[in-house]
Amino acid sequence: MKKKMKNKKISACIFPETVPGDEILFPLVQIFAPLVYCRAVEEDEIHEELQSSFRRQLEEAGYGRIYVPSPLGDEQRERFLALMKDLRTRGNDYTAQLKNLSLSGIGGRGARQESRSSIIENLLKMQGVTSKKQEERDMLLWQARLLLKLAEIFDGGQVALRRELEQIHKKEQEVFSELRKGQERSFPLIGSAGFTDSRPDGLPHLRLKAWVRLVCLNSELPEDFDCLVTTNQDAVDLLVEEYERLAQDGVLPFASVLLPARFAGEFSPDKLRDLREQGNDFFSGLQKIMNDPLHASKEQTAGFADDNGEWAHLLETIYPVAGHGRCRLHLYFFPSVHGCELFMETFGRDEHHVRQLRQEEDGGGCTVGWLELPVQ
């Protein structure tokens, strides 16, 4: 991945979310511009529950940008949207679709190859898209797009369910508050409504595989960003494990950056400008560190992680911890490897494929970040 010095701004691509939430965007936009996130298809519809005025504001202000790795074109896009319309008419059946996903190249260990019973394969056939008429790569891209959209539908359903439970809990609290009035002996209120994420087994890995294939099979990672960032610690651990096994070299964890975790009230671009102006030296230093992680000293990186350092004090003046909390971005450098090469070998290959990692001779590398969010 090429590194560029550009107006002391650092850019990043979020993975594998195609519609990242505010809890991901807000911390990252403090130091990255623009934030790039991939979409499965151009100009597609976003689930109502995943709509975000904050994300729209970032895009309008140039802090966020959508990237479509393999555009379909008008005719194929209409075909894809027809598939999605069919999926929506199936209601909650999409959870079962994700659980039973078993197409060649998408399902995990033990999946039946070219399964005739796969819901996605059946949908592709209904729309006249068959592996006999198209190249395997095109089929894999269609599969990846569909899986990413199914995951979005599932995420939207989970958000809706969580909000409903919160409303129920709020009403329960109001009822019990009324019951407590006039009682000589008070009784405790019911605790917060529990929410269990009914995420299908294997969905995180399937989403990673689909994202990587969509981005890397038919194109390359964009060159106008400095790193890839995820909230999935397991994904970073797998990248480290695969790199060290195949490259016979060590990964460099070179920096940890303290960031505000949440915003209160309306989004204010002025605060972003204030942070960049008042922290100009910090951003210049971070740009140098990102540009050459191998030669970054502990003195250069330590200030960003120190809870009592100057960077922390600057954050406190603009985003007080009492209202905004804190999270951390952990940065890792993978020497002498291209991003797509590393990601395909870790997530994009089938189980039976022989793994190998071609290292770059020009001394390039890939930077990956893990955004450690507060526990909800």
RONUDO-61994 format. One record per residue: residue number from 0; residue in one letter; x, y, z of N, C-alpha, C in turn. Coordinates in steps of 0.02 Angstrom, whole numbers. Example, Ala and Ser with C-alpha at 12.3 -4.5 7.8 and 13.67 -1.06 7.14 Angstrom:
2
 lodren miza  neast nnorth    nup caeast canorth   caup  ceast cnorth    cup
      0    A    660   -284    390    615    -225    390    660   -165    390
      1    S    642   -112    354    684     -53    357    645      2    394
//
This chain:
376
 lodren miza  neast nnorth    nup caeast canorth   caup  ceast cnorth    cup
      0    M     42    -59      0      0       0      0     44     62      0
      1    K     31    106    -47     73     166    -52     55    216      2
      2    K    105    251     24     95     302     76    103    370     45
      3    K     60    417     61     63     483     32     58    536     85
      4    M     99    587     78     93     645    122     44    693     88
      5    K    -12    707    120    -62     748     88    -97    792    140
      6    N    -74    855    144   -105     904    188   -113    880    260
      7    K    -67    839    282    -67     814    350   -132    778    368
      8    K   -165    750    318   -226     710    329   -211    637    319
      9    I   -242    596    359   -233     524    354   -301    494    338
     10    S   -303    447    293   -367     417    273   -368    344    292
     11    A   -429    316    296   -436     246    317   -497    215    284
     12    C   -494    150    275   -550     112    248   -576     65    303
     13    I   -641     69    317   -673      28    369   -693    -39    339
     14    F   -679    -93    375   -701    -159    352   -726   -200    411
     15    P   -770   -250    401   -803    -266    339   -872   -235    333
     16    E   -889   -188    378   -955    -156    376   -964   -116    311
     17    T  -1021   -124    279  -1038     -84    220  -1079    -23    238
     18    V  -1110    -25    298  -1145      34    325  -1122     44    397
     19    P  -1063     73    406  -1036      80    474  -1080    125    517
     20    G  -1087    107    581  -1128     146    626  -1091    206    655
     21    D  -1129    250    687  -1100     310    716  -1046    294    767
     22    E  -1055    238    804  -1007     220    856   -939    203    826
     23    I   -937    186    762   -873     173    727   -847    237    695
     24    L   -892    274    663   -873     333    625   -847    390    670
     25    F   -881    402    726   -863     460    767   -791    458    793
     26    P   -768    403    824   -698     404    847   -649    410    789
     27    L   -662    374    735   -612     372    680   -607    438    642
     28    V   -663    475    636   -660     537    597   -619    590    632
     29    Q   -603    580    696   -560     628    731   -490    631    702
     30    I   -466    575    674   -397     575    648   -393    555    574
     31    F   -447    527    546   -445     506    476   -491    548    433
     32    A   -467    566    373   -508     601    325   -481    588    255
     33    P   -521    558    210   -590     536    225   -591    465    254
     34    L   -648    448    283   -662     379    302   -696    347    242
     35    V   -669    291    219   -696     257    161   -731    193    183
     36    Y   -791    181    156   -826     118    170   -855     92    104
     37    C   -848     27     95   -868      -5     32   -942    -21     32
     38    R   -973    -14    -26  -1042     -34    -35  -1044    -92    -85
     39    A  -1094   -136    -76  -1099    -195   -119  -1117   -177   -190
     40    V  -1155   -125   -199  -1177    -104   -266  -1189    -29   -265
     41    E  -1181      2   -322  -1189      74   -326  -1262     95   -316
     42    E  -1271    150   -280  -1337     181   -269  -1389    131   -245
     43    D  -1370     89   -197  -1418      41   -170  -1454     72   -110
     44    E  -1507     39    -90  -1548      64    -35  -1520     39     32
     45    I  -1516     85     81  -1492      67    147  -1553     53    192
     46    H  -1548      0    231  -1601     -19    277  -1620     41    320
     47    E  -1685     51    330  -1710     109    367  -1678    116    435
     48    E  -1669     60    470  -1642      62    538  -1567     79    539
     49    L  -1535     75    481  -1463      90    477  -1449    160    450
     50    Q  -1502    198    435  -1493     266    411  -1462    308    466
     51    S  -1419    355    447  -1384     397    496  -1374    468    469
     52    S  -1402    517    504  -1391     587    484  -1318    606    493
     53    F  -1285    576    544  -1215     590    556  -1172    567    497
     54    R  -1186    507    472  -1148     481    415  -1158    525    353
     55    R  -1221    546    342  -1235     590    285  -1197    656    291
     56    Q  -1195    683    352  -1159     746    362  -1084    738    348
     57    L  -1056    682    369   -985     669    355   -972    667    280
     58    E  -1017    633    244  -1008     627    172  -1014    696    138
     59    E  -1063    735    160  -1072     802    130  -1013    848    144
     60    A   -982    839    203   -925     881    222   -859    855    196
     61    G   -860    797    162   -798     769    135   -759    726    184
     62    Y   -788    712    242   -754     669    291   -769    595    281
     63    G   -820    579    243   -838     510    229   -848    500    155
     64    R   -833    440    131   -839     427     59   -857    354     46
     65    I   -905    343      2   -925     276    -18   -880    252    -75
     66    Y   -861    189    -72   -821     158   -125   -855     94   -149
     67    V   -868     89   -214   -898      29   -243   -844     -6   -282
     68    P   -817    -62   -256   -759     -94   -288   -772   -120   -358
     69    S   -830   -150   -369   -846    -181   -434   -916   -160   -455
     70    P   -923   -100   -484   -989     -76   -504  -1022   -124   -553
     71    L  -1088   -130   -548  -1124    -177   -590  -1146   -147   -657
     72    G  -1156    -82   -659  -1186     -54   -719  -1262    -57   -713
     73    D  -1297    -18   -755  -1369     -11   -747  -1408    -76   -752
     74    E  -1395   -116   -804  -1434    -177   -814  -1423   -228   -758
     75    Q  -1360   -241   -741  -1346    -289   -688  -1367   -263   -620
     76    R  -1364   -197   -611  -1386    -168   -548  -1461   -180   -539
     77    E  -1500   -171   -591  -1572    -184   -587  -1585   -257   -569
     78    R  -1546   -301   -598  -1553    -372   -583  -1538   -386   -509
     79    F  -1485   -354   -484  -1467    -363   -414  -1521   -337   -368
     80    L  -1548   -277   -384  -1601    -248   -343  -1663   -292   -344
     81    A  -1676   -326   -400  -1732    -372   -403  -1722   -431   -355
     82    L  -1659   -454   -351  -1644    -507   -303  -1656   -484   -232
     83    M  -1636   -422   -217  -1645    -396   -149  -1719   -388   -132
     84    K  -1758   -366   -182  -1830    -360   -170  -1860   -428   -153
     85    D  -1837   -480   -188  -1860    -547   -174  -1841   -568   -103
     86    L  -1782   -551    -82  -1760    -568    -15  -1803   -534     38
     87    R  -1820   -470     26  -1859    -434     76  -1929   -463     84
     88    T  -1956   -492     30  -2023    -521     35  -2023   -585     77
     89    R  -1964   -612     90  -1959    -673    129  -1958   -660    204
     90    G  -1961   -597    223  -1965    -580    294  -1905   -604    334
     91    N  -1918   -634    392  -1864    -654    438  -1826   -715    414
     92    D  -1844   -741    356  -1809    -800    330  -1736   -786    314
     93    Y  -1716   -721    312  -1646    -707    294  -1597   -734    346
     94    T  -1618   -741    409  -1574    -770    459  -1557   -842    441
     95    A  -1608   -879    420  -1597    -948    399  -1553   -950    336
     96    Q  -1562   -901    292  -1522    -898    231  -1448   -891    249
     97    L  -1434   -848    297  -1364    -839    317  -1336   -901    351
     98    K  -1378   -934    392  -1354    -994    426  -1339  -1050    376
     99    N  -1380  -1054    323  -1374   -1110    277  -1332  -1093    216
    100    L  -1302  -1034    215  -1263   -1013    158  -1208  -1063    144
    101    S  -1207  -1092     84  -1159   -1145     71  -1135  -1147     -1
    102    L  -1136  -1089    -34  -1111   -1088   -102  -1035  -1098   -104
    103    S  -1012  -1125   -158   -940   -1135   -166   -903  -1070   -157
    104    G   -853  -1071   -114   -812   -1011   -105   -837   -963    -53
    105    I   -899   -972    -27   -924    -928     25   -930   -964     91
    106    G   -959  -1024     90   -967   -1062    152   -901  -1081    182
    107    G   -901  -1095    247   -840   -1112    282   -823  -1185    278
    108    R   -784  -1210    324   -762   -1279    326   -822  -1326    326
    109    G   -819  -1376    282   -872   -1426    279   -931  -1406    236
    110    A   -930  -1347    205   -986   -1327    163   -988  -1369    100
    111    R  -1048  -1385     76  -1055   -1423     15  -1040  -1379    -44
    112    Q   -999  -1402    -89   -979   -1362   -147  -1037  -1362   -197
    113    E  -1051  -1302   -226  -1104   -1293   -276  -1169  -1324   -252
    114    S  -1189  -1309   -191  -1249   -1338   -162  -1311  -1318   -201
    115    R  -1351  -1368   -221  -1411   -1355   -259  -1466  -1325   -215
    116    S  -1460  -1333   -150  -1512   -1309   -105  -1499  -1239    -79
    117    S  -1442  -1210    -98  -1425   -1143    -72  -1477  -1092    -94
    118    I  -1502  -1052    -47  -1552   -1002    -63  -1524   -951   -112
    119    I  -1462   -932   -105  -1433    -882   -150  -1425   -911   -220
    120    E  -1404   -973   -225  -1397   -1003   -291  -1465  -1005   -326
    121    N  -1517  -1023   -289  -1584   -1025   -318  -1606   -956   -342
    122    L  -1590   -904   -302  -1608    -836   -322  -1571   -815   -385
    123    L  -1508   -834   -389  -1469    -818   -449  -1499   -851   -510
    124    K  -1520   -913   -503  -1551    -949   -559  -1616   -917   -580
    125    M  -1656   -895   -530  -1719    -863   -545  -1709   -801   -589
    126    Q  -1654   -767   -580  -1641    -706   -618  -1597   -719   -679
    127    G  -1586   -782   -696  -1548    -798   -756  -1473   -792   -748
    128    V  -1448   -794   -687  -1376    -790   -676  -1352   -859   -655
    129    T  -1317   -894   -697  -1294    -962   -682  -1220   -968   -694
    130    S  -1189  -1014   -658  -1117   -1023   -664  -1098  -1049   -733
    131    K  -1145  -1080   -769  -1130   -1106   -836  -1120  -1049   -886
    132    K  -1153   -993   -874  -1151    -939   -922  -1100   -885   -903
    133    Q  -1077   -886   -842  -1031    -834   -820   -968   -864   -790
    134    E   -918   -823   -789   -855    -844   -759   -863   -854   -684
    135    E   -820   -897   -656   -823    -910   -584   -813   -847   -543
    136    R   -770   -804   -567   -757    -742   -530   -820   -699   -526
    137    D   -857   -694   -581   -918    -655   -581   -969   -684   -532
    138    M   -973   -751   -529  -1018    -783   -483   -999   -768   -411
    139    L   -934   -771   -397   -910    -757   -329   -927   -685   -309
    140    L   -921   -638   -357   -936    -568   -342  -1011   -560   -328
    141    W  -1053   -594   -366  -1125    -591   -353  -1140   -619   -283
    142    Q  -1110   -674   -268  -1120    -705   -203  -1099   -658   -147
    143    A  -1041   -626   -156  -1016    -580   -105  -1063   -521    -95
    144    R  -1087   -492   -151  -1134    -436   -145  -1197   -456   -107
    145    L  -1224   -514   -125  -1286    -536    -94  -1276   -550    -19
    146    L  -1220   -580     -2  -1209    -595     69  -1201   -531    109
    147    L  -1166   -482     81  -1157    -418    117  -1224   -383    126
    148    K  -1268   -386     76  -1334    -356     83  -1377   -394    133
    149    L  -1372   -461    133  -1408    -501    183  -1385   -482    254
    150    A  -1320   -472    261  -1293    -452    326  -1320   -384    347
    151    E  -1327   -338    299  -1356    -272    315  -1428   -279    339
    152    I  -1467   -322    304  -1537    -333    324  -1539   -360    395
    153    F  -1495   -408    409  -1493    -436    476  -1475   -383    528
    154    D  -1424   -341    513  -1404    -288    559  -1462   -240    573
    155    G  -1498   -223    519  -1555    -178    527  -1608   -208    573
    156    G  -1621   -272    565  -1669    -306    608  -1647   -307    680
    157    Q  -1582   -316    691  -1557    -316    760  -1563   -248    792
    158    V  -1551   -195    753  -1558    -127    779  -1630   -113    798
    159    A  -1677   -134    754  -1748    -124    768  -1769   -161    831
    160    L  -1746   -223    838  -1763    -263    897  -1736   -231    960
    161    R  -1675   -207    957  -1644    -175   1016  -1684   -114   1037
    162    R  -1705    -74    988  -1744     -14   1004  -1812    -31   1034
    163    E  -1843    -84   1008  -1907    -105   1036  -1900   -127   1109
    164    L  -1846   -164   1123  -1834    -187   1191  -1821   -127   1238
    165    E  -1785    -78   1212  -1772     -18   1253  -1837     19   1269
    166    Q  -1883     22   1220  -1947      55   1232  -1988     16   1283
    167    I  -1988    -50   1277  -2024     -92   1326  -1996    -81   1396
    168    H  -1930    -80   1401  -1898     -70   1467  -1916     -2   1495
    169    K  -1918     49   1452  -1935     117   1475  -2005    118   1503
    170    K  -2052     86   1468  -2121      84   1492  -2127     45   1558
    171    E  -2089     -9   1564  -2088     -48   1626  -2065     -4   1684
    172    Q  -2013     34   1672  -1986      78   1724  -2038    129   1746
    173    E  -2075    157   1697  -2126     206   1714  -2182    175   1756
    174    V  -2202    114   1737  -2255      80   1774  -2233     66   1846
    175    F  -2173     40   1854  -2149      25   1922  -2137     88   1963
    176    S  -2119    142   1930  -2111     205   1966  -2177    228   1994
    177    E  -2231    219   1955  -2297     237   1979  -2318    192   2037
    178    L  -2303    128   2031  -2321      81   2084  -2285     95   2150
    179    R  -2225    123   2144  -2186     137   2204  -2213    197   2243
    180    K  -2249    241   2207  -2275     300   2241  -2324    281   2296
    181    G  -2315    308   2355  -2359     295   2411  -2346    230   2448
    182    Q  -2297    192   2425  -2281     130   2459  -2235    143   2519
    183    E  -2251    115   2576  -2209     124   2634  -2142     88   2626
    184    R  -2146     30   2595  -2085      -8   2582  -2072     -8   2508
    185    S  -2017     20   2489  -2002      23   2418  -1973    -43   2394
    186    F  -1979    -56   2330  -1949    -115   2300  -1908    -94   2240
    187    P  -1856   -131   2226  -1811    -111   2173  -1844   -115   2104
    188    L  -1821    -71   2060  -1844     -74   1990  -1811   -131   1954
    189    I  -1845   -154   1903  -1816    -208   1863  -1754   -183   1828
    190    G  -1705   -225   1821  -1643    -206   1787  -1655   -193   1713
    191    S  -1603   -172   1680  -1608    -154   1609  -1627   -215   1568
    192    A  -1662   -201   1514  -1685    -255   1470  -1625   -288   1437
    193    G  -1621   -353   1444  -1566    -389   1414  -1576   -397   1339
    194    F  -1521   -396   1302  -1525    -405   1229  -1472   -454   1209
    195    T  -1494   -509   1178  -1448    -559   1154  -1443   -554   1078
    196    D  -1384   -541   1054  -1373    -536    982  -1378   -606    952
    197    S  -1433   -618    915  -1444    -683    885  -1409   -690    818
    198    R  -1348   -669    816  -1310    -670    754  -1296   -743    733
    199    P  -1311   -760    670  -1300    -828    648  -1228   -849    656
    200    D  -1217   -912    674  -1150    -938    681  -1111   -929    615
    201    G  -1050   -904    621  -1008    -897    562  -1019   -833    522
    202    L  -1070   -792    540  -1082    -731    501  -1023   -684    499
    203    P   -987   -670    554   -930    -625    549   -878   -649    498
    204    H   -864   -715    497   -814    -741    450   -840   -737    379
    205    L   -904   -753    369   -933    -750    302   -932   -678    276
    206    R   -947   -631    319   -947    -561    299   -877   -538    280
    207    L   -827   -559    318   -758    -542    302   -739   -571    234
    208    K   -756   -635    223   -739    -667    159   -773   -631    101
    209    A   -837   -614    110   -873    -581     56   -844   -512     42
    210    W   -828   -474     96   -800    -407     88   -733   -410     51
    211    V   -691   -455     72   -624    -460     42   -629   -479    -32
    212    R   -673   -527    -47   -679    -547   -117   -708   -492   -160
    213    L   -756   -456   -134   -785    -402   -173   -733   -348   -188
    214    V   -692   -333   -138   -642    -280   -145   -582   -302   -187
    215    C   -561   -364   -179   -496    -384   -206   -499   -429   -269
    216    L   -555   -462   -282   -556    -508   -339   -555   -471   -406
    217    N   -589   -416   -409   -596    -382   -474   -563   -314   -476
    218    S   -528   -297   -422   -496    -231   -418   -442   -233   -365
    219    E   -416   -176   -348   -366    -171   -295   -392   -124   -241
    220    L   -361   -127   -183   -378     -78   -131   -362     -8   -156
    221    P   -404     41   -143   -390     110   -163   -323    132   -133
    222    E   -288    174   -170   -222     197   -148   -226    260   -106
    223    D   -287    289    -99   -291     353    -66   -311    347      8
    224    F   -292    291     39   -300     287    111   -239    253    141
    225    D   -229    265    205   -168     243    238   -174    178    276
    226    C   -235    158    295   -242      96    332   -313     69    327
    227    L   -321      6    348   -386     -26    353   -403    -35    426
    228    V   -465    -18    445   -484     -18    515   -546    -61    526
    229    T   -546    -99    581   -602    -141    599   -614   -138    675
    230    T   -674   -155    696   -689    -163    767   -684   -237    786
    231    N   -669   -279    739   -667    -352    749   -596   -374    769
    232    Q   -585   -384    833   -518    -403    857   -498   -471    829
    233    D   -546   -517    823   -531    -583    796   -503   -578    725
    234    A   -530   -532    685   -506    -523    617   -433   -501    617
    235    V   -415   -455    660   -345    -432    665   -300   -489    689
    236    D   -324   -526    738   -284    -583    763   -271   -634    707
    237    L   -321   -647    665   -313    -694    610   -263   -668    559
    238    L   -266   -603    545   -218    -573    498   -147   -581    524
    239    V   -138   -567    589    -72    -573    619    -48   -645    616
    240    E    -91   -692    635    -73    -762    636    -54   -787    566
    241    E    -95   -769    516    -81    -792    448    -18   -761    419
    242    Y     -8   -697    433     52    -663    408    115   -694    438
    243    E    115   -704    503    175    -730    536    188   -803    515
    244    R    135   -840    499    145    -909    477    171   -912    405
    245    L    145   -870    361    163    -874    291    226   -833    274
    246    A    233   -775    306    290    -731    290    350   -747    332
    247    Q    341   -786    385    397    -802    430    429   -738    456
    248    D    387   -690    470    410    -625    494    360   -600    547
    249    G    382   -552    586    339    -527    639    299   -465    618
    250    V    239   -459    646    198    -399    637    218   -347    689
    251    L    217   -284    669    238    -230    714    177   -193    741
    252    P    161   -202    806    109    -160    837    143    -94    857
    253    F    131    -41    818    175      18    825    143     78    860
    254    A     77     77    870     47     135    904    -22    118    931
    255    S    -41    155    984   -109     151   1011   -132    223   1022
    256    V   -190    240    994   -213     310    994   -277    316   1035
    257    L   -276    359   1085   -335     373   1126   -383    417   1086
    258    L   -448    400   1087   -498     437   1048   -562    445   1088
    259    P   -602    497   1072   -668     502   1103   -713    447   1076
    260    A   -756    419   1119   -794     360   1099   -864    376   1073
    261    R   -893    431   1093   -962     446   1071   -973    521   1071
    262    F  -1022    542   1031  -1036     613   1029  -1105    626   1059
    263    A  -1112    685   1090  -1175     704   1121  -1205    762   1083
    264    G  -1270    759   1069  -1302     813   1033  -1289    809    959
    265    E  -1287    867    926  -1278     871    854  -1204    868    836
    266    F  -1192    843    775  -1123     841    749  -1100    911    733
    267    S  -1038    927    754  -1011     993    742   -943    988    706
    268    P   -942   1006    641   -879    1006    604   -827   1053    636
    269    D   -852   1103    673   -806    1151    705   -760   1115    755
    270    K   -787   1065    790   -746    1029    838   -690    990    803
    271    L   -706    961    744   -655     926    706   -600    975    684
    272    R   -621   1034    661   -572    1084    640   -530   1107    700
    273    D   -563   1117    757   -526    1139    817   -474   1087    837
    274    L   -494   1024    834   -447     971    854   -387    970    806
    275    R   -400    978    743   -345     975    694   -300   1037    698
    276    E   -331   1094    711   -291    1155    716   -250   1157    781
    277    Q   -283   1142    837   -248    1144    901   -198   1086    907
    278    G   -213   1031    873   -169     973    876   -127    964    814
    279    N   -110   1020    781    -73    1016    718     -9    976    725
    280    D     28    986    778     91     950    788     78    875    798
    281    F     24    859    832      7     788    843     -8    754    776
    282    F    -47    788    734    -66     759    670     -7    752    624
    283    S     38    801    627    100     796    587    141    736    610
    284    G    145    727    677    182     670    704    150    604    686
    285    L     83    601    689     48     539    672     56    522    599
    286    Q     56    573    556     66     562    485    135    532    472
    287    K    186    557    507    254     530    499    258    458    523
    288    I    225    444    579    225     376    606    190    328    558
    289    M    132    348    531     95     306    484    134    296    420
    290    N    172    346    401    210     343    339    270    296    343
    291    D    297    289    403    356     247    412    354    213    480
    292    P    308    164    489    301     132    554    364     96    578
    293    L    403     70    532    462      31    551    513     73    588
    294    H    514    137    575    564     181    607    533    228    658
    295    A    471    215    677    440     256    729    467    237    797
    296    S    487    287    836    515     275    902    460    273    955
    297    K    475    244   1012    427     242   1067    410    312   1090
    298    E    459    357   1087    446     427   1107    394    459   1061
    299    Q    395    441    996    348     470    949    277    443    959
    300    T    270    382    979    204     350    983    173    351   1053
    301    A    215    356   1105    190     349   1173    139    403   1192
    302    G    147    463   1166    103     518   1185     30    507   1166
    303    F     18    468   1114    -51     458   1091    -90    410   1136
    304    A    -55    369   1173    -87     318   1215    -92    339   1288
    305    D    -54    390   1309    -49     410   1379   -114    445   1401
    306    D   -146    416   1452   -208     446   1478   -197    515   1509
    307    N   -136    530   1527   -120     594   1558    -73    637   1517
    308    G    -64    618   1453    -18     655   1410    -51    716   1377
    309    E    -13    750   1336    -37     811   1304    -94    797   1255
    310    W    -90    740   1220   -144     722   1174   -209    711   1213
    311    A   -205    678   1269   -264     666   1311   -293    732   1337
    312    H   -249    778   1354   -271     843   1379   -306    882   1323
    313    L   -279    878   1262   -312     911   1206   -381    883   1194
    314    L   -387    816   1196   -453     785   1188   -501    808   1242
    315    E   -476    817   1303   -519     837   1359   -547    907   1348
    316    T   -509    951   1317   -533    1019   1306   -589   1022   1254
    317    I   -588    976   1207   -638     976   1153   -692    924   1163
    318    Y   -672    866   1188   -719     811   1201   -709    785   1272
    319    P   -738    819   1322   -729     798   1392   -748    724   1401
    320    V   -708    689   1438   -719     617   1447   -785    602   1480
    321    A   -809    648   1522   -873     638   1557   -931    629   1509
    322    G   -929    665   1453   -983     662   1405   -970    619   1344
    323    H   -906    607   1330   -888     573   1268   -853    506   1278
    324    G   -832    492   1338   -798     428   1350   -733    424   1310
    325    R   -702    365   1311   -640     355   1274   -638    284   1245
    326    C   -603    278   1189   -589     213   1160   -517    217   1132
    327    R   -494    161   1105   -425     160   1080   -421    128   1011
    328    L   -377    156    970   -362     127    905   -292     97    908
    329    H   -287     32    899   -223      -3    900   -200    -14    827
    330    L   -139      7    812   -114       4    743    -59    -48    736
    331    Y    -64    -87    682    -17    -141    667     10   -133    596
    332    F     75   -145    589    105    -141    522    129   -210    500
    333    F    109   -228    438    127    -292    408    178   -277    353
    334    P    243   -287    365    294    -266    317    292   -306    252
    335    S    310   -272    198    325    -303    133    268   -346    105
    336    V    206   -324    115    150    -361     87     96   -313     65
    337    H     63   -329     10      8    -288    -14    -55   -306     24
    338    G    -98   -257     36   -158    -268     76   -202   -323     48
    339    C   -218   -322    -17   -261    -373    -46   -230   -442    -42
    340    E   -165   -446    -50   -131    -510    -45   -140   -540     25
    341    L   -129   -500     75   -137    -522    144   -209   -541    160
    342    F   -256   -499    140   -326    -511    156   -354   -571    119
    343    M   -335   -580     56   -359    -638     18   -332   -703     48
    344    E   -269   -704     67   -241    -765     96   -271   -781    164
    345    T   -291   -729    200   -319    -741    267   -393   -757    265
    346    F   -432   -720    224   -504    -728    225   -535   -751    160
    347    G   -502   -738    104   -536    -746     40   -529   -813      6
    348    R   -482   -855     27   -471    -919     -6   -517   -972     23
    349    D   -530  -1024    -18   -566   -1083      7   -520  -1123     52
    350    E   -550  -1166     93   -511   -1205    141   -460  -1250    107
    351    H   -477  -1276     47   -433   -1324     15   -376  -1292    -24
    352    H   -378  -1225    -31   -325   -1192    -69   -260  -1188    -29
    353    V   -205  -1197    -64   -139   -1191    -32   -125  -1118    -18
    354    R   -106  -1103     43    -92   -1033     62    -20  -1015     45
    355    Q    -11   -957     16     56    -930      5     51   -854      4
    356    L    104   -822     25    103    -749     30    163   -721     -7
    357    R    149   -686    -62    202    -655   -101    221   -588    -68
    358    Q    283   -581    -51    305    -520    -19    334   -471    -70
    359    E    321   -407    -58    345    -356   -104    420   -344    -94
    360    E    453   -333   -150    526    -321   -147    542   -248   -132
    361    D    494   -204   -144    510    -132   -136    501   -108    -64
    362    G    488   -155    -18    484    -136     52    419   -103     72
    363    G    365   -115     34    300     -87     52    272   -120    114
    364    G    208   -114    123    177    -145    181    105   -124    188
    365    C     72   -151    238      1    -137    250    -10   -121    323
    366    T    -48    -68    336    -65     -49    405   -137    -65    420
    367    V   -149    -99    476   -216    -119    496   -229    -92    567
    368    G   -289    -68    578   -306     -42    644   -364    -80    675
    369    W   -360    -91    741   -415    -120    778   -443    -65    824
    370    L   -506    -46    812   -539       4    854   -572    -32    912
    371    E   -543    -23    971   -568     -55   1032   -621    -10   1064
    372    L   -684    -26   1054   -739      14   1080   -755     -5   1152
    373    P   -786     40   1190   -805      24   1259   -857    -32   1259
    374    V   -856    -73   1310   -906    -126   1317   -972    -95   1334
    375    Q  -1024   -114   1295  -1091     -85   1306  -1123   -116   1369
//
